[in-house]
Amino acid sequence: MHSSTGADATSDRAVAFRISLYYAMLFGMVGVVQPFFPVWLKSRGLDAAEIGVVMAAIMWVRVVSNPVAAGFADRFGRRKRMVTMLALGGALTGLLFPFSWGFWAVLAVAALQTAIQAPVMPLGDNLILLTARDRGLDYGRMRLWGSVAFIVTSIGIGTALAGHGEDLIIWTIVGCLFGVFIATSLLPNRTTPPAHRGSRPALALLGMPPFLLFVLCGGLNMASHAVLNAFATIHWRAAGIGEDFIGMLWAIGVIAEVVVFAFGQRLLRRLGIVGLMALGAGAGVVRWTGLALTEDPILLLGFQSLHALTFGAMHLGAMAFIQQAVPTRLSATAQALYASLSMGVAVGLTTMASGLVYEALGAYAFLAMTVLSLGSLAANLALRRVWRGEEIA
């Protein structure tokens, strides 16, 4: 049954298609940016240390910009208008990249563009989760098209760019930004009653123990991927594993993630929200311990397929928690705080420390990630004790 609060009259099938298109465009862009943006930075004269500074700045800027933008969305209730305006602003500021040379110019443009563009993802997720709840849509089956697009672009873009100059990289990224804007403009409209004047949504949420335990569970789990993302390829190459097989090791995780998204609603009904998040954290204990103890290619495929749970199950559980536990008037801020604290602060700090840990421990650095997954499980157990599925405010 559809809610009448700001919802449009478009059919459920059309809405699901538009949301799927949005995720395909958004994560298709990530499939270009993740492998090739550092290559473009190098072409602009930045050395390795300067590239690291730019990438760190991008991570930390979103920690601030996401909650600020979400606070405005909750205060005024016009989520669709805000996410569309931010996507357009992100695309327009992206046009500054091709005309930027040298470290300081590139850093300034990257910080500005990220501050505007970064909130699009959590605000878009919030708009979509509200719509999915109103219409009874399966979030996982719409979100999976983002993972499919990521696979396609991350594999195909290298072939498409072969033999062309690095300028084509940034123009491809700019084109993707405008594609995200178009897809964002097609999302369903969903307004909500504005929050009370003078309210501070972020402070309200951070004062709620269930929300803090939820963020701690998700944040420690996401942070546990740090050694994998930063050093797995380096480690596997040193172990004599070929580039083609390493590509397969990365691909199998995303493919398995798609399967979990496709059947996530069934898992959620069977395990519940907290149980689904526990499955993700528990899979991390197995995955990181396994990666620390073996370099056997076949076993590595099995451990990498657990990405379906360490990321996929945890993400679905987190989105379901925000959808069920957080009042609509605070939902955009909750989405942004989760993204900033788990993907920004937790992942950022762990990634910075992972180099020292890997240098000291080698493969056993993955055991440090096992400890983080155990911490995620402990937070999950505490969450189970204080939250029984009710709205938290």
N, C-alpha and C positions, 0 to 999 in steps of 0.2 A: 504494500500500500504506500503510495507516494505521499510524502509530506508536502504541505502547501507552502512551507516557509521558504519563499524565494526560489522555488524550483520552477523550471520551465516545462513546457508540455511536450518536448521531444520524446519519441519512443525510446524504450529501454535499449533496444538493439542499436539504435543510432547513437545513443549516449555512450554505450559500451564501446562502439567503434571509434568514436571521437577520443575517448580516454585512452584506448589502445594506441591510436595514432600519436597522441601526445607522448606516451611513454616510449614509443618507437623513435620519435624524433629526438627526445631528450637523451636517451641512452645511446642512440645511434651517434649523437654528437660526442658523448663521452668516449665512445669507441674510436673516435678520431683524436680527441684532445689527449687522452691518457698516453698513447704511445708516441704521438708526434709533436705535441706542443713543446716539449724540451728540445727536440731537434730544431724547431724553428728558433727557439731562444738562442741556441748555439750559433745559428746562422746570423743572428743580430749582434754577434761579437761578445756574448756573455761567456765567461769561463764557468767551470764546474761549480765553484763556490757561489758565484752570482746566480746561477740557475737554481741552486739550492735555496738561496734567499728568496727568490721570486716564488718558487713553489711553496715555501713555508709561509710567505706573506699571503698567498692565495688561501691557504688553509686557515690562518688566524683571522683574516678579515671577515670570513663568513661566520666565525664564532660571535662576532659583534653584530653584523648586519642582519643575520637571520632572526634573532629575537626582536630586534628593533622593528623590522618590517612586519613581523607577525603581531607585535603589540598593536601597531596601527590597524592591522586587519581585524583584530578582535575588538578594538575600540569602536571602529566604524562599521564593521559587519559586511563590507563590500569586498569579499575575497576575489571574485572574478575580475573586477576592475583593477584591483591592485596587482594581481599576478600578471595580467595582460600588459599593464603599464611597465612593470619591471622587466618583463621579457622584451618589450620593445626597446626600453632603455639599455638593456644588456646588449641587444643586437646593434644599436646605434653606436654605443661606446666601443663595441668590438671593431667597428670601422676605423678606430684610431690605431689599432695594432699594425696594419701594414705600413703606416707612416711613422712608426716609432723605431728609433735606433739607439743602441747603447743601453747600459744598465739602468740608469736613473729614469730615462724616459719609459722604458719597457716596464719597470717596476711600478711607476705611477699609473700607467694605463691599466696594468694587470690588477692593481689594488682597486682602482675606480670601477673597472668592469666587473670584478668579482663582487664588490659591495652591492652593485645593482642586480647582477644576474643570480647570485647565489640563493637569495630567498625564493626564487621561482620554484625550486624543487620542493622545499617543505610546504610552501603555501599551495602549490599545485596538489601535493599529496593530501593536504587538509581539505581542499575543495572536493577532491575526488572521493575521499573517505566519507565526507558528509553526504555526497550524492549517492555513493554505494549503499550507505545505511538507509537513506530515504527510499531507494528503489529496489533494494534487495539484490544488488549486483555482486558478482564474485570478483573481489578485488584482485586476487591472485591471477585469475585468468586474463585480466586486463594488463596487469603489471608484467606478465611474462613476455609480452611483446617488446618491452624494453630490453630484456635479456637477449631475446632473439636478435634484435637490431644491433646490440652491442657485439654479438658474435659476428654478424655479417660485416659490419663496418670495420671492426678491429682486424679481421682477416683480409677483407677486400681492399681496404684503403691503401695498404702497402703496395699492392699490385697496381692500383690506379695511379699512385704517385711516383712509381718507379720511372726514373729517367727524367723527371721534371724537377725544377728548382724548388727550393724551400718556400718561395713565395706562394706556391700553390697550396701549401699546407695551411697557411693562415687564412687564405681566401676561402678554402674549403670549410674551415672552422666558422668563419663569418657567415657563410651561406647556411651552415647548420644552425647558427644562432637565429637567423631570420626564419628558418624552418620551425624552430621551437616557438617563436613568436606566433606564427600562423597557427600552429597546432594549439597553442594556449588560447588564442582567440576563439577557437572552436569548442573549447570546454563548456560544459553546461553552466548556466548561471545558478548561483546558490548564495543568497544573502542570509544573514543571521541578525538577530537583534543585537545592537551594539552593547558592549560592556558598560557598566555603570561609569558615569563621568568621574574622573579622578582615580579610577581603579588602576592597579598595577598587576596585570595578569601574571607576569613572570614571578614576582614576589609571592603572589598567592599560591602558585603551583609549587614553588620551591619550599613552601612551608608545609606541604602535605607529605607525610612519610611514605605512603604508597607510591607517589610519583617519584620521590627521590630514590627509593629502592628499585623501581622500574628503570630509571635512567642508569643507576649503578649496574644493574644486571646487563642491560644492553650495551652500556659503554665499555665495561670490562670485556664483554664478548667481542665487540668490534675491535677494541685495542689488541686483542689476542692475535689478530691477523697481521700485525706489524712486521714481524720477521719474515713471514711468507711474502708479503708484498714487496719488501725492500731487498731481500737477500735470497729468496728461493731459487731464482734463475741462476744467480751467481754460484750458489752452492751446488746445484745440479750439474752445471757445466763443469765445475771442478771435479765432480764425481765421474766425469766421462760420459754423461748422458747427452745425446745429440740434440741439436736445435729443434729438429722436427718433432721429436718425442717430447721435449719441453713444451712446445706449443700445444701438443695434445694434452699434457698435464694441466695446462691452464684452461683449455677448452672444455675438458670433461667436467670441471667444476661448474662452469656456467650452464652447460647442457643439463647437468643434474639439477641445478637451481631451477631451470625452466620446468622440469617435471614436478618439483615440489610446488611451484606456483600454480601449476595446472590442477593439482589435487589438494591444494592447501586448505580449501574449505572443509574437506572431509577430515583432514588431520585436526583442524581446529575443533570440529564438532566432537571428535573422539577424545582429544587430549585436553581441551580447554586452553585458554590463553596462557596461563602460567605454565601449564604442562608443555605447550609448544615451545615456549622460550627455554624451559629446562632441557628439552630435547636438543636445542641448538647449542646450549652451553655444554651439555654432556658430550655431544659430538666433538666439541672443541678439545676436550680432555683426550679423547681417543685420537683425533687427527694430529694434534701437535706432538703428542707422545710418539705416535707412529713415524712422523716425519723426522723426529730426532734420532730414531733408532734404526732406520733403514734407508738404503738408497736403491733397493731393488725396484726396477721400473714397474713391474706388475703390481707390487704392493703400493707403490706411490700412486698409481691410478686409483686404487681403492680408497686411499686416504684423501686424495684430492676430490673424489666424488662426494665426500662428506661436506663439501662446500654447500651442497643442497641444504644441509641442516645448520651448519655454523653461520651461514649468512641467510639462506632462504627461510628456514623455519623461524629463526630469531626475528627477521624482518617482518614476516607475516604476524607473528605474535605481538610484536611491538605496535604495529599498525592497528591490530585488533584491540590492544589495551587502550590506546588513545581514543579509538572509536567508541569503546564501551565505558571507560572509566572517567574520561574527561568531559566536563560540561561543554556544550557547543560554544558557549561564549568565551571559553578559554582554549579551544581546540587548536587554533592556529599557533598560539604561543607555545602550547605543549609540543606540537610538531616541530617547531623551530628550536626549542630548547633541547629536545631529544637529539635532533640533527647536530646542533652546535656542541653539546656536551659529550655526546658519544662519538660522533664522526670528527669533531673538531678537537676539543680539548683532550679527550682520552686517546684517540688515535694519534693526534699531533705529538703529545708528550711521549707516548710509547715509541713512535717512529723515530723521534730524535734520540731516544735511548737505545734503540735496537742496534745501531751501528757499534756502539761500545760492547753491547752484550754479545753480538755475533763475533766481533773481533776476539773477545776473550774466550768464548765457549764453542765457536764453530757450530756444528749441527745441534749441539746440546742447547743452543739458544732457543730452540723450539720448546724446550722444557720450561723455560720462563713463561712462554705463552700458555703452556698447560696450567701453570699457577694462576694466570689471569682467568682462564676458563673455570678453574675451581672457585675463584672469587666470584665469578658470575653465577655459578651454581649456588653459592652461599647466599648471595643477594636474592636469588630466586626463591630460596627456601624462606627467607625472611619476608619476602613479598607475599608468599602463600599464606603466611600467618596473619598478616595485617589487612589483606584485601580479599574479599569474597565475591567479587564481581559487581559490586555496587558502583554508582557514580560517586566520585571522591569529594565533590563539593556541590 
